[in-house]
Amino acid sequence: MSIQQRFQPLLMQRKQEDLYRSRPLVTSAQSTHMQINGLNVINFSSNDYLGLANHPQIKHALIQALQTKDTSYGSGAAHLITGHHLPHHLAEDGLADWLEAERALLFSTGYMANLAVQQALMQANDIILADKLCHASLIDGAQQSAATLKRYPHNDIKALERRLKQSKETQKERGGEILIVTDGVFSMDGDIAPLKEIQALVHQYQAWLLVDDAHGFGVLGQQGRGCFEHLGLTPDENTILVGTLGKAFGCSGAFVAGSTTLIEALIQLARPYIYTTAMPPLNAIAILEALKLVQNAHASRETLTQHIQQFRTGALQIGLTLIDSPTPIQAIILKQSHTAIAWSEHLKQQGFWATAIRPPTVPKNQARLRITLSAQHNTKDITQLLNALKNCQIDL
């Protein structure tokens, strides 16, 4: 059987089920006002929450770095060979200081970080308890580890405790550790994990905790430190924090933060870290500059909060069904994939880019428009979007 014979029927089926995906072509700089697929649109589908992806201060830092003899574009090798440059080291130190963690470790992508942690740390007798709406990379990391993966209903603390009790019974027979895995802010719903209750269970059952706070870092908390700061909590020595740098930081890459022992274990054991070329030193320089901006982005975070309130109030007034979310991720539930596509296309023609999210990214019959807000938007942008959404209800 040829590749075409195997996959052409699958591709056709996806088209028939309104699940086929295409890559939009961007021909402008990342911003809230962009050119995508030849259309001039207001962009409501970016994770650039603080508007840093095209920030002049970051650009200036990169231009200056390129003009020195000590900075190359490429790193040249993996971190453990000759690829670990001074900017990488400084970025890791800066992130650790910001989060008040002992250490931080850079990864080229968030996906690699989430694969690395569970593969490296979890062994054959261990158990991973993961929220059912965890990001795909967390689930893939769990499945590729040697541990047993069990999932609990989304943000259901009682169900999680039942799983913990069962896992403790299993531990008595075979030993091993228990790792609870959750997003901080869930990427498709925008809601926040009940970390206070989860942390209490972690202590009660002597478990470990992995939190992917990709959509919380930079956005939540007085200093932008994410969900733990937002909820008034402090991670303990058995808490593993994962963050990405392509969202609120406007750069690329990711990091893991936690204890010195955790980071050293990852350096020695994490295959996605060991066996890949280090990110460009220039990107680490951009991360350091973005970190300064994030730390001083109090006004931007306040603006973002106001935008969220404006959108939610307006959306509910025109009868849209929203998931309860205090974050920049605002999901409009439309259920059927063809409906989500129709709304998205209608919005494009009115000058707005809002991507339709369909299965398998979200559960069946949970297709939606995923509106993401940025501090770079203004009140007029949001008012115009709400008017366009109201027109979708009338015209479709």
C-alpha positions in Angstrom: 0.0 0.0 0.0 1.4 3.4 -0.9 1.3 6.5 1.3 -1.4 8.0 -0.9 -3.5 4.8 -0.6 -3.3 4.8 3.2 -3.8 8.5 3.9 -5.9 9.9 1.1 -9.2 8.3 2.5 -8.3 9.7 5.9 -7.8 13.2 4.5 -11.1 13.0 2.6 -12.9 11.9 5.7 -11.5 14.8 7.7 -12.8 17.2 5.1 -16.2 15.6 5.1 -16.4 15.9 8.9 -15.3 19.6 8.9 -12.1 18.6 10.7 -9.6 19.4 8.0 -7.0 22.0 9.0 -5.0 24.4 6.9 -2.1 26.8 7.8 -3.0 30.5 7.5 -0.3 32.5 5.8 0.8 35.6 7.7 2.4 38.4 5.7 2.8 41.1 8.4 4.5 41.3 11.8 2.7 39.7 14.8 0.3 42.3 16.2 -3.4 42.8 16.9 -3.8 44.3 13.4 -2.4 41.9 10.8 -2.5 40.6 7.2 -3.5 36.9 7.2 -4.3 35.0 4.0 -4.3 38.4 2.2 -7.0 39.8 4.5 -6.4 42.8 6.7 -7.9 41.7 10.0 -8.0 42.4 13.8 -6.4 39.3 15.3 -8.2 37.6 18.1 -6.3 34.2 17.8 -2.9 35.0 19.2 -1.3 34.0 22.5 0.8 37.3 22.5 -1.1 38.4 25.6 1.2 41.4 26.5 2.0 42.4 23.0 5.7 41.7 23.3 6.2 39.6 20.1 7.0 42.7 18.1 8.3 44.9 20.9 11.0 47.5 19.9 13.0 46.9 23.1 13.4 43.3 22.3 14.3 44.0 18.7 16.9 46.6 19.8 18.5 44.1 22.2 18.8 41.6 19.3 20.3 44.1 16.9 22.9 45.2 19.5 23.8 41.5 20.2 24.3 40.7 16.5 26.8 43.6 16.3 29.1 42.0 18.8 31.7 39.4 18.0 30.6 37.2 21.0 27.1 36.4 19.7 26.2 33.9 17.0 22.8 33.1 15.7 23.1 29.3 16.0 24.2 27.6 19.2 26.3 25.1 17.3 25.6 22.0 19.4 23.5 20.4 22.1 23.7 22.0 25.6 26.0 19.2 26.9 28.4 19.5 24.1 29.3 23.2 23.2 25.8 24.6 22.7 25.2 26.1 26.2 26.1 29.8 25.7 26.3 32.5 28.3 22.8 34.0 27.2 21.2 30.6 27.9 22.8 30.5 31.4 21.7 34.1 32.2 18.2 33.5 31.0 17.9 30.4 33.2 19.2 32.3 36.2 16.8 35.2 35.5 13.8 33.0 35.2 14.6 31.2 38.4 15.1 34.4 40.3 11.8 35.8 39.0 9.9 32.7 40.1 11.8 32.4 43.3 12.9 28.9 42.3 16.2 27.3 43.0 16.9 26.6 39.3 15.4 26.8 35.8 16.2 24.9 32.6 15.6 26.0 29.0 14.0 23.9 26.4 13.5 24.6 22.7 9.7 24.1 22.9 7.0 23.6 25.5 6.1 20.3 23.9 9.7 19.1 24.4 9.6 20.2 28.1 6.4 18.3 28.8 7.8 15.2 27.1 11.1 15.5 28.9 9.8 15.8 32.5 7.6 12.8 32.7 9.9 10.5 30.6 12.9 11.4 32.7 11.3 11.3 36.2 8.6 8.6 36.1 9.5 5.0 36.5 7.7 1.6 36.0 6.0 1.4 39.4 4.9 5.1 39.4 1.4 6.5 38.7 0.5 9.7 36.8 -2.8 11.2 37.6 -3.7 13.8 34.9 -6.6 16.1 34.3 -8.7 15.0 31.3 -8.3 18.4 29.6 -4.5 18.5 30.0 -2.6 19.8 27.0 -1.7 17.1 24.4 2.0 17.4 25.2 1.4 16.5 28.8 -0.6 13.4 27.8 2.0 12.4 25.3 4.7 12.8 27.9 2.8 10.6 30.3 2.1 8.0 27.7 5.8 7.9 26.7 7.0 7.4 30.3 7.2 4.1 32.0 4.5 5.0 34.5 0.9 4.1 34.6 -1.4 6.9 33.4 -4.8 7.5 34.9 -7.0 10.5 34.2 -9.5 12.3 36.3 -12.5 14.4 35.2 -11.6 18.1 34.5 -11.0 20.0 37.8 -12.9 17.4 39.8 -11.1 17.4 43.2 -13.3 14.6 44.6 -12.5 12.4 41.7 -8.8 13.2 42.0 -8.9 12.3 45.7 -10.5 8.9 44.8 -7.7 8.3 42.3 -5.2 9.2 44.9 -6.6 6.8 47.4 -6.6 4.0 44.8 -3.1 4.8 43.9 -1.9 4.8 47.5 -3.4 1.2 47.8 -1.4 0.2 44.7 1.7 1.8 46.2 1.4 -0.5 49.2 1.8 -3.5 46.9 4.4 -2.3 44.4 5.9 1.0 45.7 6.5 3.9 43.4 5.6 7.6 43.4 2.5 9.5 42.3 2.6 12.5 40.1 -0.4 14.8 39.6 -0.4 16.6 36.3 -2.4 19.6 35.4 -2.4 22.8 33.3 -2.4 26.0 35.3 -4.7 27.8 32.8 -6.4 25.3 30.4 -5.6 26.4 26.9 -8.9 25.6 25.2 -11.3 26.6 28.1 -9.3 29.4 29.8 -10.3 28.3 33.3 -7.8 27.9 36.1 -6.9 24.7 37.9 -8.0 24.5 41.6 -4.4 24.5 42.7 -5.1 25.3 46.4 -7.2 22.1 46.7 -4.7 20.1 44.5 -1.8 21.3 46.6 -3.6 20.2 49.8 -4.0 16.7 48.3 -0.4 16.6 47.2 0.7 17.2 50.8 -1.9 14.8 52.3 -0.9 11.9 49.9 2.8 12.8 49.6 2.6 13.1 45.9 4.5 15.2 43.4 2.9 18.0 41.3 3.6 19.0 37.7 1.9 22.3 36.6 2.1 23.5 33.0 1.4 27.2 33.4 2.1 28.2 29.8 -0.9 30.5 29.7 -0.6 31.9 33.2 3.0 33.1 33.3 3.3 36.8 32.5 -0.5 37.2 32.7 -1.6 36.3 36.2 -0.3 37.5 39.5 1.0 40.9 40.6 4.5 40.1 39.2 3.1 37.9 36.4 4.4 34.8 38.1 1.3 32.8 37.1 -1.3 30.8 38.8 0.5 30.1 42.0 1.0 33.8 42.6 -2.5 34.6 41.4 -4.0 32.2 44.0 -1.6 33.2 46.8 0.2 29.9 46.8 3.9 28.9 47.0 5.2 25.8 45.1 7.0 23.3 47.3 10.2 21.2 46.6 8.1 18.5 44.9 6.4 20.9 42.5 7.6 21.1 38.9 6.7 24.2 36.9 6.6 24.3 33.1 6.3 27.5 31.2 6.5 28.5 27.6 8.1 31.6 26.2 6.1 32.0 23.0 3.0 33.4 24.7 3.1 36.3 27.1 6.9 36.5 26.6 6.5 37.0 22.8 9.6 34.8 22.1 10.0 31.1 21.7 11.0 28.1 23.8 10.1 26.9 27.3 11.5 26.3 30.7 11.2 23.9 33.7 11.6 25.5 37.1 12.0 23.8 40.5 14.6 22.4 42.9 18.3 22.0 42.0 17.9 18.2 42.3 15.0 18.3 39.8 17.0 20.3 37.2 20.1 18.2 37.6 18.0 15.1 37.1 16.6 16.5 33.9 20.0 17.5 32.6 21.3 14.0 33.1 18.2 12.0 32.1 15.8 14.0 29.9 16.3 12.8 26.3 14.5 15.8 24.6 17.0 18.0 26.4 20.2 15.9 25.9 19.7 15.0 22.3 18.9 18.2 20.6 20.7 21.4 19.5 20.3 24.2 22.0 18.1 27.1 21.0 19.8 30.1 19.3 21.6 32.3 21.8 19.8 35.2 20.3 16.5 33.8 21.5 17.9 33.6 25.0 18.8 37.2 24.7 15.3 38.0 23.6 13.9 36.0 26.6 16.1 38.0 29.0 14.8 41.3 27.6 11.2 40.0 27.6 11.6 39.0 31.2 12.4 42.6 32.1 9.2 43.8 30.3 7.1 41.1 31.9 8.2 42.0 35.4 7.2 45.7 34.7 4.0 45.0 32.8 1.6 45.9 35.6 -0.2 48.4 33.4 -0.5 45.9 30.6 -1.9 43.2 32.9 -4.5 45.7 34.2 -5.5 46.7 30.7 -5.8 43.0 29.8 -8.1 42.5 32.8 -10.3 45.4 31.6 -10.5 43.9 28.1 -11.5 40.5 29.6 -14.3 42.1 31.6 -15.5 44.2 28.6 -15.6 41.1 26.3 -17.3 38.9 28.8 -20.0 41.5 29.7 -20.7 42.2 26.1 -20.7 38.6 25.0 -23.2 37.6 27.7 -25.4 40.5 26.8 -25.8 39.3 23.3 -26.5 35.8 24.4 -23.3 34.0 23.6 -22.4 30.8 25.6 -19.0 31.3 27.3 -17.0 29.1 29.5 -16.3 30.7 32.9 -12.8 32.1 32.4 -11.0 35.0 34.1 -8.1 34.8 31.6 -7.5 36.1 28.1 -8.8 32.8 26.7 -12.5 33.2 26.0 -14.2 30.2 24.4 -17.6 30.6 22.7 -19.2 27.2 22.6 -20.9 26.5 19.3 -21.0 22.6 19.6 -20.9 21.6 15.9 -17.7 21.9 13.8 -19.5 23.2 10.8 -21.1 26.0 12.9 -17.7 27.0 14.3 -16.2 27.1 10.8 -19.2 29.2 9.5 -18.8 31.7 12.3 -15.1 32.0 11.8 -15.4 32.5 8.1 -18.2 35.1 8.6 -15.9 37.0 11.0 -13.1 37.0 8.5 -15.2 38.7 6.0 -16.0 41.4 8.6 -12.3 41.9 9.3 -11.7 39.7 12.4 -9.5 36.6 12.8 -11.0 34.1 15.3 -10.0 30.5 14.8 -12.6 27.7 14.9 -11.4 25.0 17.4 -12.7 21.5 16.6 -12.2 17.9 17.7 -9.8 16.3 18.4 -8.4 19.4 20.0 -11.6 19.7 22.0 -14.1 17.0 22.9 -16.8 15.9 20.4 -19.7 18.4 20.2 -17.6 21.1 21.9 -16.4 23.0 18.8 -15.9 26.6 19.5 -14.5 30.0 18.6 -11.5 30.6 20.9 -11.1 34.3 21.4 -7.8 35.4 22.8 -7.3 38.9 24.1 -4.1 41.0 24.2 -3.2 44.1 26.1 -2.4 45.5 22.7 -6.1 45.4 21.7 -8.2 48.5 22.5 -11.8 49.0 23.6 -12.9 49.8 20.0 -11.4 46.5 18.7 -13.4 44.6 21.2 -16.6 46.5 20.6 -16.3 45.9 16.9 -15.7 42.2 17.5 -18.8 42.0 19.7 -20.9 43.7 17.0 -19.6 41.2 14.4 -20.4 38.3 16.7 -23.9 39.6 17.1 -24.2 39.7 13.3 -23.1 36.0 13.1 -26.1 35.2 15.2 -28.4 37.1 12.9 -26.9 36.2 9.5 -26.1 32.5 10.0 
